[in-house]
């Protein structure tokens, strides 16, 4: 029976735009995340920051809104305190991201912002002091706002140049402190997180889906160029591709449901097929032809992709989805509820077996090392009068998912890390809420940024510490 490797990296994951705050300090420029408002009366399932048009974009900038990500949870000023509580939980790794607009405030700047670079110098040094391995994401739903307004986001090939310059800058600066690099967060979510991922205003392009796929092609090219540079810079560096698992199951055994499920899943493998196998697959080219999508891809770019494939696959897994041919389409946002699963108030179904299935299928397809880059679920935690959070529901969720992960490992999958989202409470990516809490550590801020900022260890904190200390044997 295969056990979890002794050097397994147990930890958590956060993003700069959801944790750091300090949006206007030390030379940082405005980013796309800084204009995402908190809308108190929005439906829990309403991702209002997805398909952005120029009217909504201007409304958010000019309206009287509260923007939670501008403050985050003050990680920028308090990072030592946060690292200390993670060390107290005995985590071995923290996956985090670098703020692009903290390094290049406008994205197209000639020189990087030294104060921004110095912050990450100190952060990584302190993490090393506490024996916490950094896993760093270069681009995590945060791009300089200037690149949206002046260039149209990732649809413009100039962003390859700007992003590669940024990527080379941080690799050159931190390659002796950081071994594992994820170049682009959840690169496949171009339909679900279109604006955050691509920076496209949909009314500014003629063919929205074509613009999305052309934009992600530019991200592919930039990823390959950064991978090429990283391998030449330091042969021990590991540069990976990251997917949000969006593989689906057929609603029934009806042939139409089974076929739609197959076609949907194949187009979700597309992104990692390009970056791990190194070629545009024929099924994707057929899909583009059927949809009238014509991409600009040069022979030089094809060679670049073939020669500079990813070293590992990072996967975020939260929930599973089901498709029904009579109701759904090839749109990744089109799904039906699985009647056999429970869900939280945001509609996220709870299905631990889905983690076993996806990690096993990715292993069978690629045979590259893998990590769970994010896994968790949000709840409205209750802080008791004596400052306790009794979150058995969170413990149960992670118990089941780690057990599923162990089964994939038992059957041969090479998995080297498990990062919970998030180890401490941060601002929600989709709804910009603070009250949608994921952490093992309660952080006392509310949806409007008020609160003491004090840390309170939830019941799950002590449970996860036990899991780490036993290397996953005691769940």
GUFILUM-573473 format. One line per 2 residues: number of its first residue (from 1); for each residue x, y, z of C-alpha. Coordinates in pm, 1 decimal. Each point is the difference from the previous one (the first is absolute). Layout:
BEGIN
NUM = X Y Z ~ ...
//
This chain:
BEGIN
1 = 0.0 0.0 0.0 ~ 145.8 337.7 -107.0
3 = 21.1 255.6 279.9 ~ 34.8 374.5 -18.5
5 = 362.1 89.1 -66.2 ~ 203.5 111.3 300.6
7 = 82.1 336.0 -155.7 ~ -366.2 72.3 -81.6
9 = -84.8 369.2 19.5 ~ -303.5 59.0 221.6
11 = -117.5 357.3 -3.3 ~ -240.4 261.8 -122.9
13 = -49.2 248.7 -280.9 ~ -84.7 370.0 -25.6
15 = 11.9 267.0 -270.0 ~ 159.9 343.0 24.6
17 = -315.3 175.7 -116.7 ~ -210.9 -163.2 272.8
19 = 242.8 30.9 288.6 ~ 259.6 275.6 -38.3
21 = -202.7 320.1 -14.5 ~ 224.6 309.5 -0.5
23 = -124.6 77.4 -349.0 ~ 150.4 350.0 -2.4
25 = 318.8 -51.8 200.1 ~ 365.0 -7.6 -102.3
27 = -59.2 71.7 -366.4 ~ -257.4 -268.4 -79.4
29 = -234.6 74.0 -289.7 ~ -371.7 -71.5 -27.0
31 = -92.8 -350.3 -110.4 ~ -310.8 -165.9 -137.7
33 = -74.7 -141.1 347.2 ~ -9.5 349.8 147.8
35 = -321.5 88.2 -182.6 ~ -199.1 -306.1 109.3
37 = -266.8 131.5 237.4 ~ -175.6 -173.4 285.4
39 = -373.4 -2.5 -79.8 ~ -190.8 -89.2 318.2
41 = -332.5 -85.6 -164.4 ~ 149.6 -217.9 -276.8
43 = -108.5 -361.3 -20.4 ~ 260.0 -239.4 145.2
45 = 41.3 -161.5 -343.1 ~ 29.3 330.1 -188.4
47 = 353.5 41.4 -135.4 ~ -49.3 358.3 -113.7
49 = 369.4 45.3 -79.1 ~ 17.8 -262.0 -275.6
51 = -109.4 114.3 -348.0 ~ 85.4 366.3 35.8
53 = -109.4 262.6 -252.4 ~ 116.5 360.2 -20.8
55 = -323.6 137.8 151.5 ~ 34.6 -214.3 314.2
57 = 372.5 69.1 9.9 ~ -60.4 375.3 6.9
59 = -286.5 -37.5 249.0 ~ 222.2 -182.1 247.4
61 = 273.2 260.7 -31.5 ~ -233.5 298.3 40.8
63 = -260.4 -137.3 239.0 ~ -15.2 20.0 377.2
65 = 118.6 -351.4 77.4 ~ 215.0 -167.8 261.2
67 = 290.9 -191.9 -153.1 ~ 109.4 -268.7 251.1
69 = 305.4 -115.4 -191.4 ~ 159.6 341.8 38.2
71 = 36.5 -76.2 372.2 ~ 7.5 -379.7 -14.7
73 = 88.8 -134.7 343.9 ~ 302.8 231.3 27.3
75 = 246.9 -275.6 -82.0 ~ 237.5 257.3 -149.5
77 = 50.3 169.3 338.4 ~ -59.3 -308.1 219.7
79 = 167.1 -278.7 -197.0 ~ 226.4 -102.3 288.8
81 = -302.6 -51.9 224.2 ~ -169.8 -215.0 -263.5
83 = 312.5 -205.6 -63.1 ~ 38.8 -48.1 375.3
85 = -348.3 -151.9 40.1 ~ 60.5 -225.4 -301.2
87 = 323.4 -114.6 158.6 ~ -196.5 -70.6 318.5
89 = -222.1 -228.3 -208.4 ~ 319.1 -170.4 -128.2
91 = -76.9 61.5 -368.8 ~ 280.9 -95.2 -233.5
93 = -98.2 220.9 -293.2 ~ -195.2 311.9 -86.2
95 = -108.5 55.1 -355.8 ~ -32.5 371.9 -64.2
97 = 18.5 241.6 -289.1 ~ 199.2 306.1 -91.1
99 = -195.5 314.6 -80.4 ~ 84.2 94.2 -358.1
101 = -97.4 363.0 61.7 ~ 228.9 12.8 303.6
103 = 297.6 -82.8 -223.5 ~ -105.3 180.7 -319.0
105 = -267.8 250.9 108.8 ~ -123.5 66.5 -353.3
107 = 106.2 -328.9 -156.7 ~ 194.1 170.8 -277.2
109 = 251.4 180.7 223.2 ~ 363.1 13.4 -106.1
111 = 134.8 -90.6 344.9 ~ -146.1 -203.8 286.5
113 = -107.2 152.5 330.0 ~ 283.1 -74.0 242.6
115 = -216.9 42.0 309.5 ~ -234.2 -266.5 -129.0
117 = 286.0 -239.7 -68.4 ~ 144.1 66.8 345.1
119 = -327.3 -101.9 167.2 ~ 16.0 -349.2 -150.8
121 = 370.5 -24.2 87.4 ~ -91.5 42.2 364.7
123 = -307.7 -223.0 -21.1 ~ 186.5 -294.3 -155.0
125 = 289.2 38.6 243.3 ~ -237.7 -7.1 295.1
127 = -179.1 -305.0 -137.8 ~ 334.1 -178.0 -28.3
129 = 80.4 90.7 360.1 ~ -324.6 -169.9 101.0
131 = 69.8 -303.3 -225.5 ~ -296.2 73.2 -226.1
133 = 66.5 -76.3 -367.4 ~ -140.9 266.6 -235.3
135 = -190.7 -111.3 -307.9 ~ -40.5 315.4 -206.2
137 = -260.1 91.1 -259.2 ~ 115.9 272.4 -237.6
139 = -346.2 105.6 -123.9 ~ -302.9 -56.8 221.7
141 = -303.7 205.2 -108.6 ~ 178.7 329.9 41.4
143 = 134.0 201.7 -290.1 ~ 85.1 369.0 -27.5
145 = -312.3 192.9 -92.3 ~ 193.4 193.0 -261.5
147 = 35.6 -318.8 -206.2 ~ -377.9 -26.8 -26.2
149 = -54.3 362.8 -89.9 ~ 291.8 58.3 -237.3
151 = 43.8 -344.3 -159.5 ~ -327.9 -189.5 35.5
153 = 138.5 -265.6 232.0 ~ 142.4 -333.7 -113.8
155 = -159.2 25.8 -345.9 ~ 294.0 225.4 -85.3
157 = 320.7 -186.2 -82.2 ~ 196.6 280.5 167.5
159 = -101.0 -150.8 332.7 ~ 227.4 -294.5 -75.2
161 = 293.2 239.6 2.1 ~ -113.3 178.9 316.5
163 = -76.2 -320.2 191.4 ~ 321.5 -171.4 -103.0
165 = 196.6 302.4 117.8 ~ -180.3 -18.4 333.3
167 = 48.3 -376.9 23.5 ~ 371.2 21.8 -76.0
169 = 37.8 276.4 258.2 ~ -146.7 -203.7 286.2
171 = 174.1 -322.4 -102.9 ~ 334.2 177.1 -14.7
173 = -61.1 161.0 337.3 ~ -133.9 -298.2 196.8
175 = 122.5 -317.7 -170.8 ~ 232.8 -81.8 288.9
177 = -287.1 21.6 249.6 ~ -288.2 -149.5 -201.9
179 = 13.6 -339.1 -171.0 ~ -364.1 -49.4 -104.5
181 = -166.5 247.1 -234.4 ~ -354.7 -1.3 -138.7
183 = 2.4 239.8 -291.9 ~ -372.7 73.3 -40.7
185 = -275.5 -79.8 247.4 ~ -280.2 -223.5 -133.7
187 = 84.8 67.6 -362.5 ~ -307.4 -191.2 -120.5
189 = -260.7 227.1 161.2 ~ -25.9 235.1 -296.5
191 = -379.0 -38.8 -1.7 ~ -66.1 -6.4 374.9
193 = 244.3 274.1 106.9 ~ 33.8 180.9 -330.7
195 = 78.7 352.4 116.6 ~ 217.2 -98.0 296.5
197 = 201.1 -239.1 -215.7 ~ 16.1 180.9 -333.0
199 = -84.0 366.3 59.5 ~ -240.3 12.9 -295.7
201 = -297.2 235.0 -21.3 ~ -243.0 -207.9 -202.6
203 = -162.7 289.7 -186.1 ~ 341.9 109.5 -127.4
205 = 50.6 -313.4 -213.4 ~ -193.8 -127.7 -302.2
207 = 7.7 -372.7 79.4 ~ 16.5 -47.0 377.0
209 = 87.2 -370.1 10.1 ~ 261.7 41.0 -271.7
211 = 151.6 284.8 201.8 ~ 7.1 -223.1 307.8
213 = 181.6 -282.0 -177.6 ~ 241.6 239.2 -172.2
215 = 71.9 150.3 340.8 ~ 69.8 -338.5 157.3
217 = 225.2 -82.7 -295.2 ~ 203.1 305.9 94.6
219 = 12.0 -136.3 355.5 ~ 123.0 -334.3 -137.5
221 = 279.8 173.8 -190.6 ~ 97.3 212.3 299.7
223 = 1.6 -311.2 221.4 ~ 232.6 -182.6 -237.8
225 = 237.2 296.8 -18.1 ~ 14.9 29.1 378.2
227 = 51.6 -376.1 31.1 ~ 286.3 18.8 -249.7
229 = 160.4 286.8 192.4 ~ -46.6 -169.8 338.3
231 = 160.7 -324.6 -109.1 ~ 301.4 185.4 -139.2
233 = 26.3 216.6 310.8 ~ -7.5 -285.1 251.4
235 = -39.7 -363.0 -103.6 ~ -150.1 -90.8 337.7
237 = -300.6 227.8 -46.5 ~ -337.6 -166.4 -49.4
239 = -244.0 196.4 -215.4 ~ -356.0 -125.1 -16.2
241 = -337.2 43.9 -164.7 ~ -313.0 34.3 213.1
243 = -356.7 -106.7 -71.1 ~ -319.4 49.5 191.8
245 = -158.3 -342.0 -21.5 ~ -317.2 42.1 -202.8
247 = -36.1 -357.6 -119.7 ~ -364.7 -105.2 3.3
249 = -203.2 -319.2 33.4 ~ -296.6 -93.1 -222.3
251 = -335.2 55.8 167.9 ~ -116.1 -341.4 -119.1
253 = 111.3 -289.2 -215.7 ~ -195.9 138.5 -294.9
255 = 234.8 4.4 -299.6 ~ -56.8 373.9 -54.5
257 = 103.4 77.9 358.4 ~ 305.5 -223.9 -26.7
259 = 109.8 157.4 -328.6 ~ -43.1 358.3 118.7
261 = 197.9 -86.3 313.2 ~ 281.5 -145.9 -211.3
263 = 17.2 304.3 -227.6 ~ -11.3 239.8 294.3
265 = 278.3 -178.6 186.1 ~ 222.3 -17.4 -304.3
267 = -16.6 376.9 -38.3 ~ 99.1 33.3 366.0
269 = 305.6 -218.3 -58.5 ~ 86.6 233.6 -289.6
271 = 196.8 248.4 213.2 ~ 225.3 -256.0 165.3
273 = 29.6 -195.4 -325.3 ~ 160.5 307.7 -156.1
275 = 229.5 83.1 292.0 ~ 97.5 -354.2 104.5
277 = -11.0 -186.8 -332.3 ~ 115.3 302.0 -197.0
279 = -246.4 -0.7 -289.5 ~ -343.4 128.8 -90.9
281 = -213.6 -317.7 -10.3 ~ -206.2 -83.7 -307.0
283 = -327.9 -8.7 195.2 ~ 55.0 363.0 102.8
285 = 69.0 108.0 -356.8 ~ -325.4 -168.8 -104.0
287 = -185.1 185.1 278.1 ~ 144.7 332.3 -116.0
289 = -103.7 -68.8 -358.3 ~ -353.9 -89.3 108.3
291 = -26.1 323.1 201.9 ~ 148.8 223.9 -270.3
293 = 306.1 72.0 213.4 ~ 315.8 90.3 -191.9
295 = 309.8 28.3 214.1 ~ 327.6 163.9 -91.9
297 = 266.7 -260.2 79.5 ~ 344.5 16.4 -156.1
299 = 234.5 -290.2 -77.2 ~ 253.0 157.0 235.7
301 = -257.8 -5.6 278.9 ~ -82.5 -365.0 -70.8
303 = 367.6 -92.1 34.3 ~ 29.0 204.0 319.2
305 = -292.8 -191.7 153.0 ~ 143.6 -338.0 -105.6
307 = 342.4 76.1 143.5 ~ -102.8 150.6 334.4
309 = -263.4 -213.4 167.8 ~ -102.9 26.1 365.3
311 = 179.4 -194.9 272.5 ~ -306.3 -69.5 212.6
313 = -376.6 35.3 13.1 ~ -169.9 198.2 276.8
315 = -372.8 -55.2 50.1 ~ -261.6 187.6 198.1
317 = -297.5 -211.6 99.4 ~ -307.9 120.2 186.1
319 = -310.3 -168.2 -135.1 ~ -128.9 -216.8 -284.1
321 = -250.7 72.3 -276.0 ~ -245.1 -195.6 -212.7
323 = -115.0 52.8 -358.4 ~ -328.8 -85.1 -169.1
325 = -27.5 15.0 -378.5 ~ -361.5 120.1 6.7
327 = 94.4 305.2 209.9 ~ 372.4 64.9 -38.4
329 = 237.5 106.8 -275.6 ~ 376.5 6.9 -53.1
331 = 14.0 319.1 209.8 ~ 200.3 -95.2 313.4
333 = -240.5 210.4 207.5 ~ -294.2 -217.3 -105.3
335 = -63.7 -280.2 252.0 ~ -278.2 -164.6 200.1
337 = -4.2 -89.5 366.7 ~ 85.3 -351.9 103.6
339 = -302.0 -108.1 209.0 ~ 217.2 -235.9 203.9
341 = 226.6 272.5 141.3 ~ -36.8 263.6 270.5
343 = 121.1 354.6 -64.2 ~ 90.6 312.1 197.9
345 = -195.9 326.0 -28.8 ~ 209.0 104.8 -300.6
347 = -107.5 -310.8 -191.8 ~ 328.8 -187.8 32.8
349 = -74.0 -371.6 10.2 ~ 201.9 -216.8 238.0
351 = 148.1 -306.3 -168.1 ~ 332.7 -131.8 126.1
353 = 5.3 -284.0 -251.6 ~ 34.0 264.8 -269.7
355 = 348.8 79.5 129.0 ~ 99.4 -365.7 -26.3
357 = -143.0 -17.8 -351.5 ~ 158.4 315.8 -137.9
359 = 347.0 -56.9 146.0 ~ -2.8 -359.0 -120.5
361 = -112.6 99.4 -348.3 ~ 260.3 275.8 -27.2
363 = 267.8 -246.4 111.3 ~ -110.7 -258.1 -254.0
365 = 4.5 261.9 -276.4 ~ 327.3 182.5 74.2
367 = 223.0 -191.7 242.4 ~ 157.5 317.6 136.9
369 = 31.3 93.2 368.2 ~ -313.6 166.4 135.4
371 = -113.6 210.8 291.8 ~ -336.1 101.9 141.3
373 = 37.7 375.5 -23.4 ~ -337.0 80.3 161.3
375 = -265.1 -200.9 182.6 ~ -261.3 134.6 236.3
377 = -350.6 129.2 46.0 ~ -146.1 322.1 133.8
379 = -235.5 23.4 296.7 ~ -147.2 275.0 216.5
381 = 197.0 -81.7 312.9 ~ -131.6 105.2 341.5
383 = 240.8 140.4 256.1 ~ -130.3 -89.5 348.4
385 = 12.7 243.2 294.7 ~ 312.6 -178.4 124.8
387 = 168.0 42.7 -343.2 ~ -40.9 -356.5 -123.1
389 = -105.2 -126.6 -342.7 ~ -139.3 -353.2 4.0
391 = 32.2 -91.1 -366.7 ~ -57.5 -375.4 -12.6
393 = -138.2 52.1 -351.7 ~ 340.7 122.0 -118.9
395 = 183.2 -285.6 168.4 ~ -236.9 -249.7 -162.0
397 = 50.8 158.3 -344.0 ~ 379.2 -21.5 20.1
399 = -3.0 -345.4 159.2 ~ -192.6 -136.7 -295.5
401 = 210.8 179.8 -259.7 ~ 334.4 -99.9 149.4
403 = -123.3 -361.7 15.1 ~ -87.2 25.6 -370.3
405 = 343.5 147.1 -71.7 ~ 167.3 -285.5 185.1
407 = -189.4 -249.9 -215.0 ~ 131.9 164.0 -317.6
409 = 350.6 -18.3 145.3 ~ -50.0 -365.4 99.8
411 = -79.0 -78.0 -362.8 ~ 318.2 163.9 -119.7
413 = -65.9 371.5 -54.8 ~ 313.1 207.7 69.6
415 = -135.4 281.2 218.3 ~ 244.9 213.7 196.4
417 = -213.3 267.0 172.2 ~ -344.9 74.2 141.6
419 = -94.4 365.0 51.7 ~ -327.9 88.7 166.3
421 = -182.7 311.8 -106.3 ~ 60.5 189.2 212.5
423 = 196.4 -64.5 319.5 ~ -133.1 323.5 151.9
425 = -306.1 203.0 -93.7 ~ 42.3 235.1 -295.9
427 = -225.2 191.8 -240.8 ~ -204.6 -223.6 -231.0
429 = 113.2 2.2 -362.6 ~ -344.2 -29.0 -155.2
431 = -224.1 206.5 226.6 ~ 250.2 224.1 181.9
433 = -143.5 -106.1 336.6 ~ 201.9 -40.8 316.1
435 = -283.0 -194.7 162.1 ~ 41.9 -285.5 -248.1
437 = 269.3 -162.2 209.8 ~ 231.4 -286.3 -93.8
439 = 276.8 17.5 256.7 ~ 114.7 -201.5 298.8
441 = 75.8 336.1 159.6 ~ -279.0 252.9 55.8
443 = 110.1 351.0 -93.7 ~ -216.3 264.2 165.5
445 = -99.5 224.1 -288.6 ~ -351.1 30.1 -142.4
447 = -129.8 63.3 -352.3 ~ 67.6 374.0 34.9
449 = 351.2 -45.7 137.4 ~ -93.0 76.8 359.4
451 = 130.2 -205.3 290.1 ~ 293.0 -52.5 231.9
453 = 199.6 -212.3 -245.0 ~ 65.4 -247.2 279.8
455 = 63.4 -367.0 -76.2 ~ -209.8 -274.8 156.9
457 = 85.1 -363.7 -56.7 ~ -300.0 -200.9 -119.0
459 = -50.4 -364.6 95.4 ~ 128.2 -85.4 -348.2
461 = 335.3 164.5 80.8 ~ 84.8 -265.5 256.8
463 = -133.3 -275.4 -224.9 ~ 212.0 106.4 -300.6
465 = 307.2 33.0 222.2 ~ -50.8 -364.7 97.6
467 = -35.5 -100.2 -365.5 ~ 327.2 172.4 -85.0
469 = 188.2 -144.7 295.9 ~ -113.8 -352.1 -91.8
471 = 68.6 54.2 -373.7 ~ -362.8 -71.5 -77.0
473 = -27.9 -318.4 206.8 ~ -231.1 150.0 263.3
475 = -310.9 146.2 -158.4
//
